[in-house]
């Protein structure tokens, strides 16, 4: 199981946008040392053009915006909902740091959105937090999310943990066992919501999407900003989700 996980991570790493650009660049450099200058110029030019486009803010924002807005924000929680499911993202255990530093930014935003909806509903629903420990961390993502939720005033009896789920598909399977057919609010990043909804609908569940952590900004294009790290990060997220959506279709999940 761990070998399969590492293999998936390795394959994913090499098909990400920055990796593709660096591979093109590396091929160009190798061709220079082999004195194949025409081919080297082609690959070096391709790498430059590729790196320019994947780090260009207007392009990254427009493309990510189209993905993030498949589902509208859930500004008002529907009444009578008994469960709010928060999908995990990442953490690290370090007792010298506050819990707000140990849970990564994406997970913190997701949990805060869940708590906002929880407060709207009179603090009646159960908040489900999920995520496993990873390969080396002693604590599961679910436990870390629980610690953060407790520090933000959510009672322990209002929290349910799914500490064994390794990915979104396993989170959906865990939801089916715990929630059944009852409608529930599903909280995850806006960029991830389309893929998440496919997994949960595939399990014949009744999720109510509550996207959060929107990153794309199209009101201020920043046309003259080049090779931007933030844009590169957005392109990476977009590419990762598109690869995930394609893999779902190959597996027959749509």
Secondary structure, DSSP 8 states (H G I E B T S, - for coil): -HHHHHHHHHHHHHTSHHHHHHHHHHHHHHHHHTT-HHHHHHHHHHHHHHHHHHT-HHHHHHHHHHHHTTS----S--TT--EEEE----B---TTS-HHHHB-HHHHHHHHHHHHHHHHTTT-SEEEEE---TTT-SS-HHHHHHHHHHHTT--GGGEEEETT--SHHHHHHHHHHHTTTS-EEEEEEHHHHHHHHHHHHHTT--EEEEEE------SS--TT--S-HHHHHHHHHHHHHHHHHHHHHHTT--
